[in-house]
Every structure is written in structure tokens, then in C-alpha cells.
């Protein structure tokens, strides 16, 4: 394992280790990443609690290279900071994002086979219907908080419809997801740290038991939904077991619901803050919508970082790494890399090319739901922007201050016309 010098432990990367760094305004944090990108090589970031630390990969090229070398930069034992405890993994099963090699390939193959063309076509049709229903409801009720009224509803409803989750379970699942994920990557006081892990894990356990029960029923009586396809799959004689199904559903709730919800919410803020880009999008929605969605994802970067463990000697970005080293792929920094994105802080829906890493840096862990997320965002903004009554964000979004995802707790919004 490569050991950092004391100079590095207290040097530029130390800012990322400060408890209050992730509560600072986004512009301040992005300025720190810009300074780190300008350095000759990755810096070491110390971690509290005797966990050592990690090397920060902040440049687009470095994040992309590490993503595409999974045999060297492994996802196991976990991609989050801190890594999941062994007992948690034993109890809940390993998420696909924490697996490597044949184990990951086999699980991903089962899941990919379940996403049949017929299922995807039905999901896309459903997305447009759900988006229209949500906006109809918003125009009738005139709420003033965007996350609860709009952005959280679309991905949750779409995924529950696709999975085949009965309506009676959905409110509870939404509540469990909030409890399970509300403090991921958020710096908290001692009392909160003692309370919240138990609360989050109980929520996760209840949600997984619920989904496992649905899975058992679908094995007996298969239907035209994703759970049936997953538990009845026959890929090399394998289908998803109860723990695997629960772990996949938990991943889907974060990767498919939370990230899309946050990208949509940041998208409304960006269209409000950059009225010229909103006007351009409205001038020809079908022409500019795909570029707008990708630019929203680049600019907001819903997942800030993922962790990797080095398994072999390798040089990257001007530094040599050895087995046991920890590196963190800072997507939030890579998506503002001046070497790839001219004027990176500008929101530009015509940006081309736009090789953002909002769905990962490539390789075997590239996001399975990237296509559906884009379809969801495009469908919802088409409904929000092309109806007679426009919407705009009011004030700043209430950010969670997480080092894991760019989560928005709430956002006030208003109607532009009576």
C-alpha cells in the first residue's frame, strides 16, 4: 500500500476531509476542485475515525481511465465512503455496484436480460403518461414545493410500475427510501450518528422484506413486470434470489429514483438561473431537449463520487498506486474539467460534444438506467415547459450537504402566469 507523506496529508486535499466542506456553497466546493485539477497529480485526502484516507481522482481523464480498468480499480468491498460494514453486506446482500469480475457480470447479465424490448417499450409509454398526470395534478392543485409535488413522483411511479409493485405498498416504499437514504454521506453529530444508522437499516430491511414477498408471489404467478422477469429468469440456470432481488431493488431506488429526482430538481433551477437557455429550449423543444437533459446531468452531477480499491501496481495521473490503496472518483469535479468542457460552469444546452460522466466513466459499471433516466427527464420537462402556465424556481434549493450525492431536500417554485 502506498503511504502518503505528512505534507500530503495536511496539504491541498485536506479541505475535502473537513467536516464542513460539503455544507459549503456549491461554488466554493467547485473552486476547490478546480485548484486540485490544476495540480500535477492526485492528492491524498485523510479520513477520520482511523480509516486512513483516499487519493482524489478529480480530472476527467483519470476518472474515466480508472472506471475502465475494473481489474485494477475494484468496486469491492464497497463504493461508498465509508465502505459498507461486512455484517451489513452479509445481512442485506451485496449490491451490484459493489461487485467485480464474474460475480458482477453474472448478476448484470440476469438484470439486462430482464429488460426486454417489450418491457422497455412499455416503460417509455408509461413515462409519458405519468409525466402528463403529474403536471395535470400540479396545475390543478398549485403546490409550491417542487421535490414532493413533481420531481420525486415521476421516477418512483415509473419504477414501481415497471417492477410491478402493487399500489398499496408504494407510499410505504417512498417513506422507507427516504429513511434509508436521507443521511448517506451527510456529516452529523454524535447523537444523530448513533440514532440514524439503525433507523436507516430498519427501513432498508423492511423494504427488502416487502420486495422479497412480492418476488415469492411472482414466482408462483408470473406477470408482465420486471420482478417476474428477474425471479423467473434463466440465465445459465440462474435467477435472482430473495436477497439479490432486495439488493437490486434498493439499488434501483437510489440509482433510479434519487438521482433522477435530483437531476430534475436541479434542472428547473438551471432553467430559471439561465433564462436564455430556457428560451432557446422553448424555441424548439425537440431540437434542444436531448442536449438540455445531458447538460442538466453534467452540471448537477447527481452522484458526486464513488470509491475504488486498487488491486495491482498502476500509474495514473502522475502518481503510482499500489495494492490496497483507496481512490475516489470525483464525478462532480470531472464534469467541470476545463480540459474537456470549455467554460464548464456555464449551463449550455448546445454543448457538443458533452462527454459527461454523470452515468459513470464507462466500463462494466456504466449506469444500466441511463436511457430511461433521459426519457423521464425529457418527458417531464416537455410537460412542464410546453403547457400554457410556466414554472420557475424560487430561491435556492435546500441541499442536503452530502459528499455522496447532490441531493435536494426541497425547492420552492412558482407559476409564471395566473
SEKOL-135409 format. One record per residue (C-alpha): residue in three letters; x, y, z. Coordinates in nm, 3 decimals, padded with zeros to 5 digits. Each point is the difference from the previous one (the first is absolute). Example, Ala and Ser with C-alpha at 12.3 -4.5 7.8 and 13.67 -1.06 7.14 Angstrom:
<pts>
PT   residu        c1        c2        c3
PT      Ala    01.230   -00.450    00.780
PT      Ser    00.137    00.344   -00.066
</pts>
This chain:
<pts>
PT   residu        c1        c2        c3
PT      Unk    00.000    00.000    00.000
PT      Unk    00.131    00.346   -00.092
PT      Unk    00.031    00.221    00.308
PT      Unk   -00.038    00.377   -00.041
PT      Unk    00.249    00.240    00.148
PT      Unk   -00.100    00.226    00.285
PT      Unk    00.014    00.292   -00.241
PT      Unk   -00.267   -00.159   -00.216
PT      Unk   -00.217   -00.092    00.298
PT      Unk   -00.014    00.364    00.103
PT      Unk    00.021    00.145   -00.351
PT      Unk   -00.254    00.100   -00.263
PT      Unk   -00.218   -00.309    00.032
PT      Unk   -00.060    00.068    00.367
PT      Unk   -00.286    00.234   -00.086
PT      Unk   -00.209   -00.292   -00.125
PT      Unk    00.044   -00.165    00.340
PT      Unk   -00.135    00.293    00.200
PT      Unk   -00.341   -00.081    00.154
PT      Unk   -00.150    00.325   -00.125
PT      Unk    00.132   -00.018   -00.356
PT      Unk   -00.317   -00.160   -00.141
PT      Unk   -00.218    00.260    00.171
PT      Unk    00.181    00.283   -00.177
PT      Unk   -00.166    00.174   -00.298
PT      Unk    00.036   -00.201   -00.323
PT      Unk    00.211    00.273   -00.162
PT      Unk    00.254   -00.020    00.285
PT      Unk    00.030   -00.376   -00.033
PT      Unk    00.038    00.018   -00.376
PT      Unk    00.278    00.256    00.041
PT      Unk    00.189   -00.246    00.223
PT      Unk   -00.036   -00.274   -00.263
PT      Unk    00.126    00.240   -00.267
PT      Unk    00.316    00.059    00.206
PT      Unk    00.049   -00.374    00.047
PT      Unk   -00.038   -00.064   -00.375
PT      Unk    00.279    00.250   -00.064
PT      Unk    00.250   -00.202    00.208
PT      Unk    00.246   -00.241   -00.157
PT      Unk   -00.145   -00.314    00.157
PT      Unk   -00.283   -00.126    00.225
PT      Unk    00.016    00.109    00.364
PT      Unk   -00.060   -00.201    00.315
PT      Unk   -00.312    00.067    00.204
PT      Unk    00.020   -00.117    00.364
PT      Unk   -00.309   -00.161    00.150
PT      Unk   -00.105    00.012    00.365
PT      Unk   -00.067   -00.289    00.233
PT      Unk    00.331   -00.170   -00.073
PT      Unk   -00.109   -00.093   -00.354
PT      Unk    00.315    00.135   -00.162
PT      Unk   -00.102    00.186   -00.310
PT      Unk   -00.034   -00.002   -00.375
PT      Unk    00.156    00.149   -00.309
PT      Unk   -00.226    00.248   -00.178
PT      Unk   -00.042   -00.054   -00.376
PT      Unk   -00.140    00.332   -00.115
PT      Unk    00.089    00.025   -00.369
PT      Unk   -00.230   -00.132   -00.273
PT      Unk    00.271   -00.216   -00.159
PT      Unk    00.102   -00.158    00.331
PT      Unk   -00.357   -00.081    00.105
PT      Unk   -00.073   -00.147   -00.341
PT      Unk    00.317   -00.213   -00.005
PT      Unk   -00.061   -00.139    00.349
PT      Unk   -00.362   -00.080   -00.093
PT      Unk    00.114   -00.201   -00.299
PT      Unk    00.257   -00.205    00.192
PT      Unk   -00.218   -00.195    00.245
PT      Unk    00.265   -00.268    00.054
PT      Unk    00.233    00.266    00.140
PT      Unk   -00.253    00.239    00.157
PT      Unk   -00.247   -00.239    00.165
PT      Unk   -00.346    00.084    00.131
PT      Unk    00.022   -00.258    00.279
PT      Unk   -00.025    00.021    00.294
PT      Unk   -00.215    00.310   -00.060
PT      Unk   -00.037    00.320   -00.202
PT      Unk   -00.134    00.226    00.275
PT      Unk    00.198    00.189    00.263
PT      Unk    00.025   -00.154    00.252
PT      Unk   -00.014   -00.347   -00.151
PT      Unk   -00.296   -00.216    00.110
PT      Unk    00.069   -00.212    00.308
PT      Unk    00.042   -00.374   -00.057
PT      Unk   -00.301   -00.083    00.216
PT      Unk   -00.218    00.239   -00.203
PT      Unk    00.110   -00.167   -00.323
PT      Unk   -00.062   -00.345    00.151
PT      Unk   -00.346    00.099    00.120
PT      Unk   -00.125    00.190   -00.306
PT      Unk    00.207   -00.151   -00.277
PT      Unk    00.253    00.166   -00.227
PT      Unk   -00.130    00.270   -00.230
PT      Unk    00.102   -00.035   -00.363
PT      Unk    00.203    00.321    00.025
PT      Unk    00.223   -00.166    00.263
PT      Unk    00.081   -00.310   -00.206
PT      Unk    00.277   -00.072   -00.248
PT      Unk    00.095   -00.258   -00.260
PT      Unk   -00.215   -00.309   -00.061
PT      Unk   -00.234    00.072    00.294
PT      Unk   -00.083    00.343   -00.140
PT      Unk   -00.018   -00.122   -00.359
PT      Unk   -00.242   -00.282    00.086
PT      Unk   -00.232    00.222    00.202
PT      Unk    00.007    00.275   -00.263
PT      Unk   -00.078   -00.256   -00.271
PT      Unk   -00.310   -00.119    00.188
PT      Unk   -00.119    00.357    00.043
PT      Unk    00.074    00.100   -00.360
PT      Unk   -00.188   -00.302   -00.135
PT      Unk   -00.301    00.100    00.210
PT      Unk   -00.012    00.342   -00.170
PT      Unk   -00.160   -00.138   -00.314
PT      Unk   -00.089    00.226   -00.295
PT      Unk   -00.367   -00.053    00.083
PT      Unk    00.049    00.105    00.364
PT      Unk    00.203    00.307   -00.099
PT      Unk   -00.257    00.107   -00.259
PT      Unk   -00.276   -00.028    00.259
PT      Unk    00.210    00.196    00.250
PT      Unk    00.055    00.284   -00.248
PT      Unk   -00.371    00.020   -00.074
PT      Unk   -00.071    00.004    00.373
PT      Unk    00.254    00.279    00.057
PT      Unk   -00.188    00.237   -00.230
PT      Unk   -00.334   -00.084    00.161
PT      Unk    00.130    00.047    00.355
PT      Unk    00.172    00.329   -00.089
PT      Unk   -00.326    00.136   -00.143
PT      Unk   -00.196   -00.113    00.307
PT      Unk    00.243    00.169    00.237
PT      Unk   -00.012    00.331   -00.183
PT      Unk   -00.379   -00.018   -00.024
PT      Unk   -00.010   -00.045    00.376
PT      Unk    00.245    00.287    00.059
PT      Unk   -00.203    00.238   -00.214
PT      Unk   -00.315   -00.093    00.188
PT      Unk    00.137    00.011    00.356
PT      Unk    00.263    00.278   -00.039
PT      Unk    00.251   -00.129    00.259
PT      Unk    00.313    00.203    00.073
PT      Unk    00.263   -00.268    00.084
PT      Unk    00.151   -00.168   -00.304
PT      Unk    00.169   -00.314    00.137
PT      Unk   -00.306   -00.149    00.167
PT      Unk   -00.249    00.120   -00.263
PT      Unk    00.193   -00.076   -00.318
PT      Unk    00.357   -00.127   -00.017
PT      Unk   -00.023   -00.284    00.253
PT      Unk   -00.329   -00.130   -00.135
PT      Unk    00.096   -00.081   -00.358
PT      Unk    00.293   -00.240    00.053
PT      Unk   -00.167   -00.171    00.295
PT      Unk   -00.324   -00.063   -00.189
PT      Unk    00.180   -00.111   -00.314
PT      Unk    00.225   -00.248    00.181
PT      Unk   -00.285   -00.138    00.212
PT      Unk   -00.211   -00.045   -00.315
PT      Unk    00.289   -00.168   -00.180
PT      Unk    00.080   -00.229    00.295
PT      Unk   -00.365   -00.086    00.055
PT      Unk   -00.023    00.136    00.356
PT      Unk   -00.366   -00.006    00.112
PT      Unk   -00.148    00.343    00.068
PT      Unk   -00.059   -00.078    00.367
PT      Unk    00.375   -00.025    00.066
PT      Unk    00.117    00.317   -00.175
PT      Unk   -00.048    00.263    00.269
PT      Unk    00.186   -00.221    00.246
PT      Unk    00.282   -00.063   -00.248
PT      Unk    00.040    00.375   -00.059
PT      Unk    00.020    00.051    00.376
PT      Unk    00.251   -00.285    00.042
PT      Unk    00.219    00.138   -00.278
PT      Unk    00.012    00.340    00.169
PT      Unk    00.092   -00.154    00.336
PT      Unk    00.260   -00.232   -00.151
PT      Unk    00.182    00.266   -00.202
PT      Unk   -00.062    00.337    00.167
PT      Unk    00.337    00.009    00.179
PT      Unk    00.230   -00.180   -00.244
PT      Unk    00.319    00.202   -00.019
PT      Unk   -00.130    00.276    00.229
PT      Unk    00.216    00.116    00.289
PT      Unk   -00.195   -00.032    00.324
PT      Unk    00.052    00.044    00.370
PT      Unk    00.070   -00.291    00.234
PT      Unk   -00.359   -00.036    00.121
PT      Unk   -00.132   -00.007   -00.355
PT      Unk    00.266   -00.252   -00.108
PT      Unk   -00.110   -00.231    00.280
PT      Unk   -00.369    00.027   -00.092
PT      Unk   -00.011    00.017   -00.378
PT      Unk    00.189   -00.316   -00.109
PT      Unk   -00.251   -00.219    00.186
PT      Unk   -00.292    00.192   -00.144
PT      Unk    00.139   -00.018   -00.353
PT      Unk    00.081   -00.371    00.019
PT      Unk   -00.343   -00.084    00.144
PT      Unk   -00.159    00.187   -00.290
PT      Unk    00.221   -00.189   -00.246
PT      Unk   -00.081   -00.335    00.162
PT      Unk   -00.375    00.061   -00.011
PT      Unk    00.014    00.109   -00.362
PT      Unk    00.201   -00.305   -00.102
PT      Unk   -00.235   -00.236    00.187
PT      Unk   -00.291    00.159   -00.181
PT      Unk    00.162   -00.048   -00.340
PT      Unk    00.107   -00.356    00.085
PT      Unk   -00.363   -00.082    00.078
PT      Unk   -00.110    00.139   -00.335
PT      Unk    00.274   -00.204   -00.165
PT      Unk   -00.124   -00.324    00.158
PT      Unk   -00.350    00.072   -00.123
PT      Unk    00.128    00.075   -00.354
PT      Unk    00.185   -00.331   -00.013
PT      Unk   -00.334   -00.172    00.058
PT      Unk   -00.197    00.233   -00.224
PT      Unk    00.224    00.183   -00.248
PT      Unk   -00.124    00.323   -00.153
PT      Unk    00.116    00.244   -00.268
PT      Unk    00.234    00.195    00.228
PT      Unk    00.367    00.028    00.089
PT      Unk   -00.019   -00.191    00.329
PT      Unk   -00.151   -00.298   -00.184
PT      Unk    00.273    00.019   -00.263
PT      Unk    00.273    00.015    00.265
PT      Unk   -00.120   -00.284    00.222
PT      Unk   -00.100   -00.225   -00.289
PT      Unk    00.306    00.071   -00.216
PT      Unk    00.208   -00.291   -00.120
PT      Unk    00.344    00.137   -00.078
PT      Unk    00.244   -00.290    00.019
PT      Unk   -00.253   -00.166    00.228
PT      Unk   -00.020    00.296    00.239
PT      Unk   -00.257    00.257    00.106
PT      Unk    00.005    00.255    00.281
PT      Unk   -00.047   -00.139    00.350
PT      Unk   -00.182    00.189    00.275
PT      Unk    00.311    00.182    00.131
PT      Unk    00.119    00.084   -00.351
PT      Unk   -00.343    00.134   -00.092
PT      Unk   -00.009    00.212    00.316
PT      Unk    00.350    00.137   -00.064
PT      Unk   -00.087    00.079   -00.363
PT      Unk   -00.321    00.176    00.099
PT      Unk    00.186    00.210    00.258
PT      Unk    00.255    00.094   -00.265
PT      Unk   -00.279    00.086   -00.243
PT      Unk   -00.163    00.228    00.256
PT      Unk    00.323    00.201    00.038
PT      Unk    00.138   -00.026   -00.354
PT      Unk   -00.337    00.029   -00.170
PT      Unk   -00.207    00.219    00.230
PT      Unk    00.227    00.226    00.204
PT      Unk    00.243    00.090   -00.277
PT      Unk   -00.274    00.077   -00.254
PT      Unk   -00.196    00.197    00.260
PT      Unk    00.303    00.213    00.076
PT      Unk    00.091    00.053   -00.365
PT      Unk   -00.355    00.118   -00.075
PT      Unk    00.001    00.236    00.298
PT      Unk    00.336    00.150   -00.090
PT      Unk   -00.126    00.024   -00.359
PT      Unk   -00.284    00.234    00.097
PT      Unk    00.245    00.216    00.196
PT      Unk    00.237    00.017   -00.297
PT      Unk   -00.276    00.098   -00.244
PT      Unk   -00.101    00.274    00.244
PT      Unk    00.356    00.125    00.054
PT      Unk    00.082   -00.007   -00.374
PT      Unk   -00.311    00.149   -00.167
PT      Unk    00.177    00.023   -00.337
PT      Unk    00.038   -00.379    00.000
PT      Unk   -00.362   -00.046    00.103
PT      Unk   -00.111    00.224   -00.288
PT      Unk    00.218   -00.194   -00.240
PT      Unk   -00.145   -00.331    00.119
PT      Unk   -00.354    00.133   -00.037
PT      Unk    00.073    00.127   -00.351
PT      Unk    00.028   -00.360   -00.125
PT      Unk   -00.039   -00.253    00.279
PT      Unk    00.056   -00.312   -00.210
PT      Unk    00.317    00.145   -00.150
PT      Unk    00.164    00.099    00.328
PT      Unk   -00.152   -00.234    00.262
PT      Unk    00.258   -00.279   -00.021
PT      Unk    00.285    00.246    00.039
PT      Unk   -00.181    00.175    00.286
PT      Unk   -00.044   -00.326    00.191
PT      Unk    00.366   -00.096   -00.035
PT      Unk    00.111    00.348    00.103
PT      Unk   -00.227   -00.012    00.307
PT      Unk    00.163   -00.329    00.098
PT      Unk    00.352    00.131   -00.062
PT      Unk   -00.057    00.324    00.184
PT      Unk   -00.170   -00.156    00.304
PT      Unk    00.183   -00.337    00.008
PT      Unk   -00.253   -00.190    00.215
PT      Unk    00.262   -00.248    00.132
PT      Unk    00.298    00.197    00.129
PT      Unk    00.245   -00.285    00.052
PT      Unk    00.062   -00.374    00.008
PT      Unk    00.284   -00.183    00.171
PT      Unk    00.238   -00.261   -00.141
PT      Unk    00.265   -00.227    00.155
PT      Unk    00.327   -00.051   -00.189
PT      Unk    00.091   -00.364   -00.059
PT      Unk    00.331    00.027   -00.191
PT      Unk    00.285    00.242   -00.065
PT      Unk   -00.115    00.268   -00.240
PT      Unk    00.099    00.355   -00.095
PT      Unk   -00.276    00.250   -00.065
PT      Unk   -00.006    00.377   -00.029
PT      Unk    00.364    00.037    00.099
PT      Unk   -00.012   -00.221    00.310
PT      Unk    00.082   -00.367    00.063
PT      Unk   -00.259   -00.201    00.191
PT      Unk    00.043   -00.334    00.173
PT      Unk   -00.223   -00.283    00.123
PT      Unk   -00.223    00.110    00.286
PT      Unk   -00.001    00.368   -00.092
PT      Unk   -00.339    00.169    00.003
PT      Unk   -00.097    00.245   -00.274
PT      Unk   -00.318    00.202   -00.039
PT      Unk   -00.139    00.090   -00.342
PT      Unk   -00.132    00.355    00.037
PT      Unk   -00.253    00.023   -00.283
PT      Unk   -00.104    00.346    00.120
PT      Unk    00.351    00.124   -00.075
PT      Unk    00.050   -00.198   -00.322
PT      Unk   -00.318    00.155   -00.143
PT      Unk    00.150    00.349    00.046
PT      Unk    00.341   -00.084   -00.146
PT      Unk    00.111    00.299   -00.208
PT      Unk    00.207   -00.230   -00.223
PT      Unk   -00.322   -00.166   -00.121
PT      Unk   -00.277    00.256    00.055
PT      Unk    00.071    00.359   -00.109
PT      Unk   -00.153    00.252    00.244
PT      Unk   -00.107   -00.295    00.219
PT      Unk   -00.209    00.199    00.248
PT      Unk   -00.230    00.127   -00.274
PT      Unk   -00.324   -00.187   -00.064
PT      Unk   -00.003   -00.045   -00.378
PT      Unk   -00.262   -00.228   -00.154
PT      Unk    00.181    00.011   -00.336
PT      Unk    00.326   -00.132    00.150
PT      Unk    00.146   -00.246   -00.249
PT      Unk    00.165   -00.232    00.055
PT      Unk   -00.112   -00.055    00.358
PT      Unk    00.185   -00.309    00.129
PT      Unk   -00.120    00.046    00.356
PT      Unk    00.050   -00.272    00.259
PT      Unk   -00.339    00.038    00.166
PT      Unk   -00.077   -00.366   -00.069
PT      Unk    00.351   -00.118    00.083
PT      Unk    00.327   -00.001   -00.184
PT      Unk   -00.070   -00.301   -00.219
PT      Unk    00.104   -00.358    00.060
PT      Unk   -00.216   -00.278    00.149
PT      Unk   -00.162    00.225    00.260
PT      Unk   -00.146    00.252   -00.245
PT      Unk   -00.355    00.081    00.113
PT      Unk   -00.257   -00.253   -00.125
PT      Unk   -00.279    00.255    00.026
PT      Unk    00.162    00.284   -00.195
PT      Unk   -00.245   -00.024   -00.290
PT      Unk   -00.311   -00.007    00.219
PT      Unk    00.126    00.290    00.211
PT      Unk    00.043    00.212   -00.313
PT      Unk   -00.348   -00.095   -00.123
PT      Unk   -00.153    00.091    00.339
PT      Unk    00.167    00.339    00.013
PT      Unk   -00.088    00.088   -00.358
PT      Unk   -00.364   -00.107    00.044
PT      Unk   -00.045    00.197    00.321
PT      Unk    00.161    00.322   -00.126
PT      Unk   -00.205   -00.022   -00.318
PT      Unk   -00.313    00.003    00.216
PT      Unk    00.130    00.266    00.239
PT      Unk    00.119    00.243   -00.265
PT      Unk   -00.247   -00.035   -00.283
PT      Unk   -00.322    00.042    00.200
PT      Unk   -00.157    00.349    00.003
PT      Unk    00.111    00.062    00.361
PT      Unk    00.378    00.005    00.047
PT      Unk    00.192   -00.080    00.315
PT      Unk    00.310    00.151    00.158
PT      Unk    00.207   -00.076    00.306
PT      Unk   -00.026    00.242    00.291
PT      Unk    00.313    00.052    00.206
PT      Unk    00.280   -00.251    00.045
PT      Unk   -00.052   -00.376    00.029
PT      Unk    00.035   -00.144    00.351
PT      Unk    00.299   -00.230   -00.046
PT      Unk    00.070   -00.293    00.233
PT      Unk    00.373    00.075    00.031
PT      Unk    00.092   -00.358   -00.098
PT      Unk    00.339   -00.117   -00.127
PT      Unk   -00.172   -00.284   -00.190
PT      Unk   -00.280    00.153   -00.204
PT      Unk   -00.111    00.348   -00.103
PT      Unk   -00.325   -00.040    00.189
PT      Unk   -00.270    00.267    00.019
PT      Unk   -00.228   -00.021    00.302
PT      Unk   -00.242    00.261   -00.130
PT      Unk   -00.041    00.276   -00.257
PT      Unk   -00.265    00.268   -00.004
PT      Unk   -00.156    00.074   -00.336
PT      Unk   -00.263    00.230   -00.145
PT      Unk   -00.222    00.037   -00.304
PT      Unk    00.092    00.273   -00.246
PT      Unk   -00.355    00.068   -00.113
PT      Unk   -00.336    00.003    00.183
</pts>
